Amino acid sequence: MSSSRVLVTGGAGFIGSELARQLVERGTNVVAVDNLVNGRRENLDGLDPKRCRLFVADVRDAAAMADAVAGVDVIFHLACLGVRHSIHSPRENHDVNGTATLDLLARARAAGVRRFVYVSSSEVYGTARRVPMDESHTTFPTTVYGASKLAGEGYARAYYATYGYPTVVVRPFNAFGPRCHHEGDSGEVIPKFLLRALAGKPLVVFGDGTQTRDFTFVSDTAAGILAAGFSDAAVGDTINLGSGRAVSINALAQTIGRVTGRAIEITHDEPRPGDVHDLCADATKAASLLKFAPAVSFEEGIRRLQAWYHASGTPIETLLATDRVRNWVA
């Protein structure tokens, strides 16, 4: 399936901006929709504005989204509010992640958009009952974020089942890399750990640190999402995107110490509300349908992220000024 124009919601965000870059590299024209609450204009720096146009709008804005979908061949729907946000603002979280997805599906179908890729999350599973977790693993989310992303999945699958509308659901596990979030309620563990280590500050571990995650470098995650937009075999399916390797938070801390060359001090805090204990992907289906094969190892990815922070020229202390330890508190 060829495509000349695609829409990426959340296109100035962490994963969305990497996806936009990969799409432009393959010769695709991109409309990146973002309200710039979590996304940043600078995440799209260096892209030809004739090939990637930033449209500042909220996915809940009906008129704006009707304009955005006009003339689009494929939609990659990444716009969302995150896990920690859902703890202090559950209704808004659902409105963006769930209801706005249903509305966008309706607009896409009416506009004749030929493919709709819904980017979900491994959080829909809740904590692992077995590992690795394939797509048949039970979904039992523990946060409103996970539940709202599962609702969005359900709407996408329902549009395929009811209307024959070509949708694909992808479930990325824990992506990390350049342009990832350390700040506010979007902050994630790898950038938070890395910046604190570089600043000589203790790493804050919630709980005992035995929790495990499947960390995947952002360029690999984006490549899997992109492939879902152009694989006819993926239509109607739900597909994991992960490395298949479980890494404990304690092991992550030690890796951060090894990469930065710093002695690591750890302080423990109470577990985060709704936190899942274990996540690890079985990405067999992605390998088969999307030719998905992560190319960047866990430790190499952390090295690349460290290099990106150093190259940015922004002092580590300046970056850390926007870090919130208990970032689920409003």
C-alpha positions in Angstrom: 0.0 0.0 0.0 1.5 3.3 -1.0 0.7 6.6 0.7 1.4 10.2 -0.1 0.0 11.9 3.0 -0.4 10.7 6.5 -1.6 12.2 9.8 0.3 11.5 13.0 -1.7 12.6 16.1 0.7 13.4 19.0 3.2 14.1 16.2 5.4 16.5 18.2 5.6 14.0 21.1 8.3 11.5 22.0 7.3 8.5 19.8 5.2 10.6 17.4 8.2 12.8 16.4 10.4 9.8 15.7 7.6 8.3 13.6 7.3 11.5 11.7 11.0 11.5 11.0 10.9 7.9 9.7 7.9 8.7 7.5 9.6 11.7 5.9 12.7 9.7 5.3 10.7 7.2 3.3 9.2 10.0 1.2 5.9 10.5 2.9 4.2 13.8 3.5 3.2 14.2 7.2 0.7 16.3 9.0 1.6 16.2 12.7 -1.2 17.2 15.0 -0.3 18.1 18.6 -1.6 20.5 21.2 1.9 20.9 22.6 0.8 20.0 26.1 3.4 17.2 26.2 4.8 17.5 22.7 7.3 20.2 21.6 7.8 22.1 18.4 11.6 21.5 18.7 11.0 17.7 18.5 10.3 18.3 14.8 13.4 20.5 14.2 15.4 19.6 11.1 12.4 18.3 9.1 11.5 20.0 5.9 8.3 22.0 6.7 7.1 21.3 3.2 7.2 17.6 4.1 6.1 17.7 7.7 3.6 20.3 8.8 2.8 20.9 12.4 -0.9 21.5 13.0 -1.4 22.8 16.5 -4.7 21.4 17.7 -6.3 19.2 20.4 -7.7 15.9 19.2 -10.9 16.7 21.1 -11.5 19.7 18.8 -14.1 18.4 16.3 -13.7 21.2 13.7 -9.9 21.1 13.8 -9.7 17.3 13.4 -12.2 17.4 10.6 -9.8 19.7 8.8 -6.8 17.5 9.8 -8.1 14.3 8.3 -9.1 15.8 4.9 -7.0 14.2 2.1 -5.2 11.9 4.4 -4.4 8.3 3.4 -3.3 6.8 6.7 -3.8 7.9 10.3 -1.3 7.0 13.1 -3.1 7.9 16.3 -0.7 8.4 19.1 -2.1 11.4 20.9 -2.8 10.6 24.6 -2.4 11.6 28.2 -0.2 9.2 30.2 -0.3 6.8 33.2 0.6 9.3 35.9 -1.8 11.9 34.6 -4.6 9.5 34.8 -4.2 9.2 38.6 -4.9 12.8 39.3 -7.2 13.6 36.3 -9.0 10.3 35.3 -11.9 11.9 33.4 -9.7 14.1 31.2 -7.4 11.1 30.6 -10.4 9.0 29.4 -11.7 11.9 27.3 -8.5 12.2 25.4 -7.5 8.5 25.2 -10.9 6.9 24.8 -13.6 9.3 23.6 -11.4 11.2 21.2 -10.3 8.0 19.6 -14.0 7.0 19.0 -14.6 10.4 17.5 -11.5 10.3 15.3 -12.5 6.8 14.0 -15.8 8.2 12.9 -14.2 11.2 11.1 -11.6 9.0 9.5 -14.2 6.6 8.1 -16.4 9.4 6.8 -13.4 11.1 5.1 -12.3 7.9 3.4 -9.0 7.5 5.2 -7.7 4.1 4.0 -5.9 2.9 7.2 -6.2 3.7 10.9 -3.4 2.6 13.2 -4.3 2.9 16.9 -1.2 3.1 19.1 -2.2 1.5 22.4 0.1 0.5 25.3 1.3 -2.6 27.2 -0.5 -1.0 30.2 -3.7 -2.6 28.9 -2.5 -5.9 30.2 -2.0 -5.0 33.8 0.7 -7.0 35.4 1.9 -10.2 33.7 0.2 -13.4 34.5 2.7 -15.2 32.4 5.8 -14.1 30.5 6.4 -13.4 27.8 3.0 -11.9 27.1 1.4 -12.6 23.7 -1.6 -10.8 22.4 -4.0 -13.4 23.9 -2.8 -12.5 27.4 -5.7 -11.3 29.6 -6.2 -7.5 29.7 -6.7 -6.3 33.2 -5.5 -2.7 33.4 -4.7 -1.2 36.8 -5.0 2.5 36.0 -7.5 4.7 34.2 -4.8 5.2 31.6 -4.6 1.5 30.8 -8.4 1.2 30.8 -8.8 4.2 28.5 -6.2 2.8 26.1 -8.1 -0.5 26.1 -11.3 1.4 25.3 -9.5 2.9 22.3 -8.4 -0.5 21.2 -12.0 -1.8 21.5 -13.3 1.1 19.4 -10.7 0.4 16.7 -11.5 -3.3 16.6 -15.2 -2.6 16.6 -14.9 -0.3 13.6 -13.2 -3.2 11.8 -15.7 -5.8 12.8 -18.8 -3.7 12.3 -18.0 -1.5 9.3 -15.1 -3.4 7.8 -13.0 -0.3 8.3 -9.3 -1.1 8.1 -7.8 -0.6 11.5 -4.7 -2.0 13.2 -3.9 -1.9 17.0 -0.3 -1.9 18.1 0.8 -2.2 21.7 4.2 -0.7 22.3 5.9 -1.8 25.5 8.3 0.7 27.3 9.9 2.9 24.7 12.9 5.1 25.5 15.4 7.3 23.7 15.9 10.8 22.4 13.1 13.3 23.1 11.7 11.0 25.9 10.0 12.6 28.9 11.7 13.1 32.3 9.5 16.1 33.3 6.2 16.4 35.1 3.6 13.7 35.0 4.9 12.4 31.7 8.3 11.6 33.2 9.5 8.0 32.8 12.0 5.9 34.7 15.0 5.8 32.2 15.4 9.5 31.6 14.7 10.3 35.2 17.4 7.8 36.4 19.9 8.9 33.7 19.6 12.6 34.5 19.8 12.1 38.3 22.8 9.9 37.9 24.6 12.4 35.7 23.8 15.1 38.3 25.2 12.9 41.1 21.8 12.6 42.8 20.2 9.4 44.2 17.9 7.4 42.0 14.4 7.0 43.5 13.0 3.5 43.2 9.4 3.0 44.0 8.9 -0.2 45.9 11.7 -2.8 46.1 12.9 -2.5 42.5 12.1 -6.0 41.5 9.4 -4.8 39.0 10.3 -5.6 35.4 9.8 -3.8 32.1 10.4 -4.5 28.5 12.4 -1.5 27.3 12.5 -0.9 23.6 14.5 1.9 21.8 12.3 4.5 20.2 13.5 4.1 16.7 12.6 0.4 16.8 9.2 1.2 18.3 8.5 3.8 15.6 9.6 1.4 12.9 7.1 -1.2 14.1 4.3 1.4 14.2 5.2 2.6 10.7 5.1 -0.9 9.3 1.6 -1.4 10.7 0.4 1.4 8.5 1.6 -0.3 5.3 1.1 -4.0 6.0 -2.1 -5.3 4.6 -1.6 -8.5 6.6 -1.9 -6.5 9.8 -5.4 -5.1 9.2 -7.8 -6.1 11.9 -5.1 -7.4 14.1 -3.6 -6.4 17.5 0.2 -6.6 17.7 2.8 -6.2 20.5 5.9 -4.2 19.9 8.6 -5.0 22.4 12.1 -6.4 22.8 11.1 -9.7 24.6 13.6 -8.9 27.4 12.5 -8.2 30.9 14.7 -5.8 32.9 14.2 -5.2 36.6 14.3 -1.6 37.9 17.2 -2.6 40.1 19.1 -3.9 37.0 18.2 -0.7 35.2 19.8 1.3 38.0 23.0 -0.8 37.7 23.1 -0.3 33.9 22.7 3.4 34.3 25.7 3.4 36.7 27.8 1.4 34.2 26.9 3.6 31.3 27.5 6.9 33.1 30.5 5.7 35.1 29.0 7.0 38.3 28.6 5.4 41.6 24.8 4.9 42.0 23.0 5.7 45.2 19.4 4.4 45.5 16.6 5.6 47.8 13.3 3.8 48.0 9.9 5.3 48.2 6.4 3.7 48.5 5.1 1.9 45.4 3.3 4.1 42.9 -0.5 3.7 42.8 -1.7 1.3 40.2 1.8 0.3 39.2 2.0 -3.1 37.4 4.8 -5.4 38.5 5.9 -7.2 35.4 5.7 -6.6 31.6 7.5 -8.5 28.9 6.4 -8.8 25.3 6.1 -11.8 23.0 6.6 -10.0 19.7 6.4 -13.1 17.5 3.3 -11.7 15.6 5.1 -8.4 15.0 8.1 -10.3 13.5 5.8 -12.3 11.3 3.4 -9.6 10.1 5.6 -6.4 10.3 9.1 -7.9 9.9 9.7 -6.2 13.3 13.2 -6.9 14.6 14.6 -4.5 17.2 18.0 -3.3 16.2 19.2 -1.3 19.2 20.1 -3.2 22.4 19.0 -2.0 25.8 22.5 -0.8 27.0 23.3 0.7 23.6 20.0 2.6 23.7 20.9 4.1 27.1 24.3 5.2 25.7 22.6 6.9 22.8 20.2 8.7 25.1 23.1 9.9 27.2 24.9 11.1 24.1 21.7 12.9 23.0 21.4 14.8 26.4 25.1 15.8 26.1 24.7 17.0 22.5 21.6 19.1 23.4 23.7 21.6 25.3 21.1 22.0 28.0 22.7 21.7 31.5 21.6 18.6 33.4 20.5 20.8 36.4 18.2 22.8 34.1 16.6 19.6 32.8 16.2 18.3 36.4 14.4 21.4 37.5 11.2 20.1 35.8 11.5 16.6 37.3 8.9 15.7 39.9 9.6 12.6 42.1 5.9 11.8 42.9 4.7 12.8 39.5 1.2 11.3 39.9 0.2 14.1 42.4 -1.6 17.0 40.8 
